[in-house]
Amino acid sequence: MTTPDTSPLRLGFPVKVTARPDLKSNDTRRWKNDPHLSVSLDYMDAILDHCAARGIRMYRMSSDLAPYATHPDMPQFHSMVEDSADRLAEIGAKARALDVRLSFHPSQFVLLNAPDPDLVAKSVKDLASQARMLDLMGCGPESVLVTHVGGVYDDKTAARERWCAAWDGLPPHVRRRLVLENDDLRFSATDTLWISERTGVSLIFDHQHWWCLHEPEEDLIPTFAACLATWADGVRPKMHFSSPRTEMRTITRKDRKTGKPVVTTAPPIWTGHADYIQPFEFIRFMRDAEDLTFDVMLEAKMKDAALERLRLDLARYAPDVAARFGLESAEARVAAE
């Protein structure tokens, strides 16, 4: 029998550290300037120090951590992951010592269900490179690669089946880490559960995506619980949470008569992520899911600033939810003042 996991839930943020503009997430130099993973790992070292200082225990690394590492026309960069093995091991050991859960979310150009086999092959190379970095870091199975199903290509059933076929051809070290997320436009949680039943892939549940796209028969918490149940025993699942943008959008369009740009406003698009997390929405969800155990990756635009604001909001408005994340009572007193 697996021992129940009673440790505090984690809140995490992706890539950019908004509180510290001086902390870069990866080496962004262009190829002519010889960017390298080793430089990105120096940045990661500083980000881990920042997370430790702020009590943040989950972080999503940049998908560009190893610049040009799989670019088909730039073989000079292809060895950088293996060349950085010792430094990757050091960063992984530091993350474990600080109890910071790491992950990757490969770019939207990773499409395992594309009809084009060349695009699938390129996608597999990207996944293999990032999975290899996690392996060299010595990360446990909780450190995952998050991906989406991909495009519909005019036939959703065929698109899902192609994803399953691609899964069967993945290198074992990729299959060990790859997890699949429901999206907001094409593939619902029902679709990802269908794929999981056929492949065994673990599922990420995205709360905002679920509200944007779910089947009429889906209920929120049972669907969430079904996604969590796809994770292996002893590996804590994680989910994504964000709030939709609510402000008017500013749009610049060209006037058809004059050809000059005209600034107008438009209503929000609900698939867009807000700068911060709406705390009462989050509190309600956490109370509805109080019997479930999972970590939460926040996908707010303000990144770590949104995480820190949410912690204060939880301490002030919902001490019961704050306690699940191990927030100190002193923080509650400060937030209440």
C-alpha positions in Angstrom: 0.0 0.0 0.0 1.3 3.5 -0.9 1.8 5.8 2.0 -0.5 8.8 1.6 1.3 12.0 0.7 0.6 14.6 3.4 3.3 17.1 2.5 2.1 20.6 1.6 0.9 21.3 -1.9 3.2 23.3 -4.1 2.5 26.5 -6.1 4.7 27.1 -9.1 5.2 29.6 -11.9 6.7 29.3 -15.4 9.9 30.7 -16.8 10.1 34.5 -16.3 10.9 35.9 -12.8 9.0 39.2 -12.9 10.1 40.2 -9.4 13.7 40.1 -10.6 14.1 41.4 -14.1 17.9 40.8 -13.8 17.3 37.1 -13.6 17.2 35.7 -17.1 15.5 32.4 -17.8 17.8 31.2 -20.6 20.6 32.3 -22.9 18.7 34.4 -25.5 21.7 35.3 -27.7 21.4 34.6 -31.4 23.3 31.7 -33.0 26.1 33.9 -34.3 27.1 34.7 -30.7 27.4 31.0 -29.6 24.7 30.8 -27.0 25.0 27.7 -24.8 23.1 25.6 -22.2 25.9 26.2 -19.7 25.0 29.9 -19.7 21.3 29.1 -19.2 22.2 26.9 -16.3 24.0 29.7 -14.6 20.8 31.7 -14.8 18.9 28.6 -13.5 21.2 28.5 -10.5 20.3 32.1 -9.6 16.6 31.4 -10.1 16.7 28.5 -7.7 18.3 30.8 -5.1 15.4 33.2 -5.7 12.8 30.4 -5.3 14.4 29.2 -2.1 14.5 32.8 -0.7 10.8 33.2 -1.5 9.6 29.8 -0.4 8.6 28.8 -4.0 8.9 25.0 -4.5 7.9 24.5 -8.2 9.3 26.1 -11.3 8.9 25.5 -15.1 12.1 25.9 -17.0 12.3 27.6 -20.3 11.8 25.4 -23.3 14.7 27.3 -24.9 17.1 26.3 -22.0 19.4 24.6 -24.5 19.4 27.1 -27.5 19.5 25.5 -31.0 20.2 22.1 -29.4 18.0 20.3 -32.0 18.1 22.8 -34.9 18.5 20.7 -38.0 20.8 23.2 -39.7 23.1 24.0 -36.8 25.0 20.8 -35.8 27.5 22.8 -33.8 24.9 23.1 -31.0 23.8 19.5 -31.0 26.2 18.3 -28.3 25.6 21.0 -25.8 23.3 18.8 -23.6 25.8 16.0 -23.2 28.7 18.5 -22.9 26.8 20.1 -19.9 26.1 16.8 -18.1 28.1 17.7 -15.0 26.5 21.1 -14.7 23.1 19.7 -15.2 23.7 17.2 -12.4 24.7 20.1 -10.1 21.6 22.1 -10.9 19.4 19.0 -10.4 21.0 18.2 -7.1 20.5 21.8 -6.0 16.8 21.7 -6.9 16.3 18.5 -4.9 18.1 20.0 -1.9 15.8 23.0 -2.1 12.8 20.8 -2.8 11.9 22.6 -6.0 9.9 20.6 -8.5 11.1 21.2 -12.1 9.4 20.7 -15.4 9.4 21.7 -19.1 6.5 22.7 -21.4 7.9 22.3 -24.9 6.8 24.9 -27.5 3.6 24.9 -29.5 5.6 23.7 -32.5 5.9 20.2 -30.9 3.1 18.3 -32.7 3.1 14.6 -32.3 -0.1 14.1 -34.2 0.9 16.1 -37.3 0.2 14.3 -40.7 3.7 15.4 -41.8 6.2 12.7 -40.5 9.1 15.2 -40.7 7.4 17.5 -38.3 6.7 14.6 -36.0 10.3 13.5 -36.1 11.5 17.1 -35.3 9.0 17.2 -32.4 10.4 13.9 -31.0 13.9 15.3 -31.1 12.8 18.3 -29.1 11.1 16.1 -26.5 14.1 13.7 -26.4 16.5 16.6 -25.7 14.4 18.0 -22.9 13.8 14.6 -21.3 17.5 14.0 -21.5 18.2 17.2 -19.6 15.8 16.1 -16.8 17.5 12.7 -16.7 21.0 14.3 -16.5 19.7 16.5 -13.7 18.7 13.3 -11.8 15.1 14.5 -11.5 12.5 12.1 -10.3 9.4 11.1 -12.2 7.5 14.1 -10.9 9.6 16.3 -13.3 7.6 16.1 -16.6 7.3 17.4 -20.1 3.9 18.9 -20.8 2.5 18.8 -24.3 -0.9 19.2 -26.1 -2.5 16.8 -28.5 -1.9 19.2 -31.4 -4.1 20.0 -34.5 -7.4 18.5 -35.5 -6.5 18.5 -39.3 -10.2 18.1 -40.2 -10.6 14.8 -38.4 -10.4 14.7 -34.6 -10.7 10.9 -34.4 -7.8 10.4 -36.8 -5.8 13.1 -35.0 -6.2 11.4 -31.6 -5.2 8.0 -33.2 -2.1 9.6 -34.7 -1.1 10.9 -31.3 -1.4 7.3 -29.9 0.7 6.0 -32.8 3.4 8.6 -32.2 3.4 7.7 -28.5 4.3 4.1 -29.4 7.3 5.3 -31.3 8.7 7.6 -28.6 12.0 6.8 -27.0 11.5 5.2 -23.5 13.1 8.1 -21.7 10.5 10.5 -23.3 7.5 8.2 -22.5 8.6 8.2 -18.9 8.2 11.9 -18.6 5.7 13.0 -21.2 2.3 14.2 -19.9 -0.7 15.4 -21.9 -2.8 18.5 -21.3 -6.4 19.3 -22.3 -6.6 22.5 -24.3 -9.0 25.4 -24.8 -9.9 25.1 -28.5 -9.6 21.5 -29.8 -9.1 18.6 -27.4 -11.1 18.4 -24.2 -10.3 16.4 -21.1 -12.6 13.7 -22.5 -10.3 13.5 -25.5 -7.1 13.3 -23.4 -8.7 10.7 -21.1 -9.5 8.7 -24.3 -5.8 8.9 -25.3 -4.6 8.0 -21.8 -6.8 4.9 -21.7 -5.0 3.7 -24.9 -1.5 4.8 -24.1 -1.1 5.1 -20.3 0.1 8.7 -20.6 -0.5 10.8 -17.5 -2.7 13.8 -17.8 -2.4 17.5 -16.8 -5.8 19.1 -16.0 -6.0 22.7 -17.0 -8.8 24.5 -15.1 -9.2 27.5 -17.5 -9.0 25.3 -20.5 -11.7 23.1 -19.1 -14.1 26.0 -18.8 -13.3 27.1 -22.3 -13.8 23.6 -23.7 -15.5 20.7 -22.1 -18.1 18.1 -23.1 -21.7 18.6 -21.9 -21.5 15.4 -19.9 -18.3 16.4 -18.1 -18.5 17.6 -14.5 -15.5 19.6 -13.2 -14.3 17.8 -10.1 -15.0 14.2 -11.3 -13.2 15.0 -14.6 -10.3 16.5 -12.6 -10.1 13.5 -10.3 -10.1 11.2 -13.4 -7.1 13.1 -14.8 -5.2 12.9 -11.5 -5.9 9.1 -11.3 -3.8 8.6 -14.5 -0.6 9.4 -12.6 1.5 6.5 -11.2 1.3 5.7 -7.5 3.8 7.6 -5.5 4.1 10.4 -8.1 2.2 13.6 -7.1 0.1 14.9 -10.0 0.0 18.5 -10.9 -2.5 20.8 -12.7 -2.6 24.2 -14.3 -4.6 27.1 -13.0 -5.2 30.6 -14.5 -7.9 33.1 -14.6 -9.3 34.7 -17.8 -8.6 38.2 -18.8 -11.5 40.6 -18.2 -10.3 44.0 -19.3 -11.0 45.5 -22.7 -8.4 44.8 -25.4 -6.7 47.6 -27.3 -6.4 46.8 -31.0 -4.7 48.7 -33.7 -6.3 48.4 -37.2 -5.7 50.0 -40.5 -8.5 52.4 -41.6 -9.7 51.1 -45.0 -10.3 54.6 -46.4 -7.2 56.4 -45.1 -4.8 53.5 -44.7 -3.8 55.0 -41.3 -3.7 53.0 -38.1 -6.7 53.4 -35.8 -6.7 52.4 -32.2 -10.0 50.7 -31.0 -11.1 48.6 -28.1 -12.7 45.1 -28.1 -14.1 42.8 -25.5 -11.8 40.3 -23.8 -11.0 36.8 -25.2 -11.7 34.3 -22.4 -8.9 32.0 -23.5 -6.4 34.7 -22.6 -4.6 34.5 -19.2 -5.1 37.3 -16.7 -2.1 39.0 -15.0 -3.1 37.6 -11.6 -5.2 34.8 -10.2 -8.8 35.6 -9.2 -8.5 34.4 -5.6 -12.2 33.5 -4.9 -12.3 31.3 -8.0 -9.2 29.5 -6.8 -10.5 29.1 -3.3 -13.8 27.6 -4.5 -11.9 25.1 -6.7 -9.6 24.1 -3.9 -12.4 23.6 -1.5 -14.3 21.5 -4.0 -11.2 19.4 -4.6 -10.2 19.2 -0.9 -10.0 15.4 -0.9 -7.5 15.3 -3.8 -3.7 15.8 -3.7 -1.9 17.7 -6.4 0.5 20.6 -7.1 -0.6 23.7 -8.9 1.3 25.4 -11.7 0.0 29.0 -12.0 -0.1 30.3 -15.6 -0.8 34.0 -14.8 0.9 36.6 -16.9 2.7 38.1 -13.8 4.3 34.8 -13.0 6.0 34.8 -9.6 4.3 38.1 -8.6 0.9 36.5 -9.2 2.0 33.5 -7.1 3.1 35.7 -4.2 -0.1 37.8 -4.4 -2.2 34.6 -4.4 -0.4 33.3 -1.3 -1.3 36.6 0.5 -4.9 36.4 -0.7 -5.3 32.8 0.5 -3.8 33.7 3.9 -6.3 36.5 4.2 -9.5 35.1 2.8 -9.1 31.3 3.1 -6.8 30.1 5.9 -8.0 26.5 5.3 -6.8 26.6 1.7 -3.6 28.4 2.8 -2.8 25.6 5.2 -2.9 23.1 2.4 0.1 25.0 0.9 1.9 25.2 4.2 1.6 28.9 4.4 2.7 30.3 7.8 0.3 31.9 10.2 2.6 34.9 10.3 1.8 35.5 6.6 -1.9 35.4 7.5 -1.4 38.1 10.1 0.5 40.3 7.7 -2.1 39.9 5.0 -4.9 40.7 7.3 -3.4 44.0 8.5 
